[in-house]
Amino acid sequence: MKTIEALDSDGDGFTNIVEINADRFPGDVSDDPNKVIAPFRIYTKAQLKAMPQYSQFMLMNTTKSGDYYAEYSGVVMQDLLKKASIKTNATKITVYSPDGFFLGHPLEDSPSNISSSYAPFVNGTYPSATYYYDSDADKAVNVKNGWCDYSSPGNVGRKNGEQITNTNGLKFLLALQADGKDLVPGY
């Protein structure tokens, strides 16, 4: 390593050792010591569970594993960001999943948020949804071709076509549980 410390491998004007000492990548011209790490906060699961919890029943549409209804509970993202001291000039957040998938979410709802991919806004509430039950879709009834899992306890007593009401509205959540069980941790 000593033989390349004084070199500037990516040609960005900084020696390799300066970039290494600044926790930068000396082989990436777009990464240099002038880059500022974005502010961040880390919360443990215990800290998140100690915050006010919010629950809401909703349909989850998925592309590979089938649709399902579930009651999710967790921390309202708007409240979490406020607690984390989000900057007043922030306009969006980016959410990353353990597999590397990410999606940007605007903080506020506006007509300019409409794009080719649906990215829900963070602050405020969403309109109520309609509950749909279809025996053709029900995986328990139509084992061969069904695509929707209606096994959530939240489905009990619901009727096709009725409004799904969530106390204080449907919100953007950092969910910790589904149907009262902890979500599977990502690694």
Secondary structure, DSSP 8 states (H G I E B T S, - for coil): -GGGTT--TT-SSS-HHHHHHTT--TT-TT--TT----------HHHHHHS--EEEEEEE--SSS-EEEEEEEEEEHHHHHHHTT--TT--EEEEE-TTS-EEEEESS--GGG--SS----SSS-B--EE----TTTBTTTSTTT--EE--SGGGTT--TT-EE--TT-B--EEEEEETTEE-----
